[in-house]
Amino acid sequence: MSSNQATVYVVDDEIQIRNAIGSLCEETGHQVRLFASTDEFLNERLSNGPSCLVLDVRFPGTSPTGLELQRRLAESGVSIPIVFISGHSDVRVSVEAMKRGAVEFLPKPFREQEILDAIRHGIERDRRRLAREDAERGARQRVETLTAREREIMLLMAEGLVAKQIAAKLGVSEVTVKVHRARMMRKLELRSPIEVVRLIDSMGPEAQTARFSAGLPLT
C-alpha cells in the first residue's frame, strides 16, 4: 500500500452500514478496514499513512463504546481523526465527542455525500499532522548535529542578538561566536537569522529553550 494512500477504518456493529461505507470509500480510492466492534479495532495495527476512523457510538455487550475508544486512543497518543455516526440522538454524547476533537458527528441515516465529506476532512487533517511531524522530526535531526555551544548561539540568534551581544552574554570573544555561528549555519544549511527562527518554530512546542541551551536530547 502506498504511504500516500489513505486508510479508512469503519467500526460499526451493523454489517449493512459498515459495508456501505466501506464500498463508498473504496470507490473514492481509499484502503478500507471493517470492524464489527471496538474490541476488534483495538487489535488492529494501524497504518503509518494518512487515515480516518468512522466510529459508531454504541456497541452491544461489553465492547467499549465509541467515546471510550476515543478516550483510550487519546491516552495512548494515537492521533487518528474520528467521524462519529449514531442511530441515537444524544446531544450530550455528540458535544462530548466534538470537544474531544472529533471531525464530525453524523446521525443515521446520513447522506452519502455527508459521510464522504466528513471522511475527506478527517484525512486532510491527518495529512497535515503527518507533514507537521515529518518537519519536526527533520528539524530535530538537523539540530542534533550541533554542539552545545552551537545550540546556544542558534537560540540567541533567534532572539535577535548579533555576534557582539552573543559574545557578551556567553562570556566569549566575538571571533569565537562568529566561528561557531558559521559552523552552525553550515550544518543546518541556513543562510539568515530568519531561517534559524523558522527552523526552531518547525520543531514544535517541545523545542524549549532550556533544553537546547543545556544540550539535552531533543526527542
BELWOTA-V912924 format. One record per backbone hydrogen bond with DSSP energy under -0.5 kcal/mol. CO is the residue of the C=O (numbers start at 0). NH is the residue of the N-H. E is the energy in kcal/mol with one decimal. If there is no record, write none. Layout:
CO:NH:E
CO:NH:E
This chain:
1:4:-1.1
2:49:-0.7
5:30:-2.8
6:8:-0.5
6:51:-1.9
7:9:-0.5
7:32:-2.3
8:10:-0.5
8:53:-3.7
9:11:-0.6
9:34:-2.6
10:55:-2.4
12:14:-0.7
13:17:-2.3
14:18:-2.3
15:19:-2.0
16:20:-2.5
17:21:-2.4
18:22:-2.4
19:23:-2.0
20:24:-2.3
21:25:-2.3
22:26:-2.0
23:27:-1.0
24:29:-2.4
25:28:-1.5
30:7:-3.1
32:9:-2.8
34:11:-2.3
36:40:-1.6
37:41:-2.2
38:42:-0.7
39:42:-1.0
40:43:-2.1
43:45:-0.7
49:6:-2.1
50:80:-0.5
51:8:-2.7
51:53:-0.5
52:54:-0.6
52:82:-3.3
53:10:-3.1
54:84:-2.3
56:65:-3.0
59:62:-0.9
64:68:-2.3
65:69:-2.4
66:70:-2.3
67:71:-2.5
68:72:-2.6
69:73:-2.0
70:74:-2.5
71:75:-1.7
72:77:-2.8
73:76:-1.2
76:78:-0.8
77:79:-1.1
80:52:-3.0
81:83:-0.6
81:102:-2.9
81:103:-0.9
82:54:-2.7
83:105:-3.1
84:56:-1.2
85:107:-3.5
87:89:-0.9
89:93:-2.3
90:94:-2.7
91:95:-2.3
92:96:-2.6
93:97:-2.2
94:98:-2.4
95:99:-1.6
96:101:-2.0
97:100:-1.6
103:83:-2.7
104:106:-0.5
105:85:-1.8
110:114:-1.8
111:115:-2.2
112:116:-2.5
113:117:-2.2
114:118:-2.3
115:119:-2.4
116:120:-2.3
117:121:-2.1
118:122:-2.6
119:123:-2.5
120:124:-2.2
121:125:-2.0
122:126:-2.5
123:127:-2.0
124:128:-2.0
125:129:-2.6
126:130:-2.3
127:131:-2.4
128:132:-2.5
129:133:-2.3
130:134:-2.2
131:135:-2.4
132:136:-2.6
133:137:-2.5
134:138:-2.4
135:139:-2.4
136:140:-2.2
137:141:-1.8
138:142:-2.4
139:143:-2.1
141:144:-1.3
142:145:-2.0
146:150:-2.1
147:151:-2.0
148:152:-2.2
149:153:-2.2
150:154:-2.3
151:155:-2.2
152:156:-2.5
153:157:-2.0
154:158:-1.0
155:160:-2.1
156:159:-1.8
161:165:-2.6
162:166:-2.5
163:167:-1.8
164:168:-2.1
165:169:-2.4
166:170:-1.5
166:171:-1.9
172:176:-1.9
173:177:-2.4
174:178:-2.3
175:179:-2.4
176:180:-2.9
177:181:-2.2
178:182:-1.9
179:183:-2.6
180:184:-2.7
181:185:-2.1
182:186:-2.6
183:187:-2.2
184:188:-0.8
184:189:-2.3
191:195:-1.4
192:196:-2.3
193:197:-2.2
194:198:-2.1
195:199:-2.2
196:200:-2.5
197:201:-2.0
198:202:-0.5
199:202:-1.2
200:203:-1.4
203:206:-1.8
205:207:-2.1
207:210:-0.6
207:211:-1.8
208:212:-2.7
209:213:-1.5
210:215:-2.6
211:214:-2.0
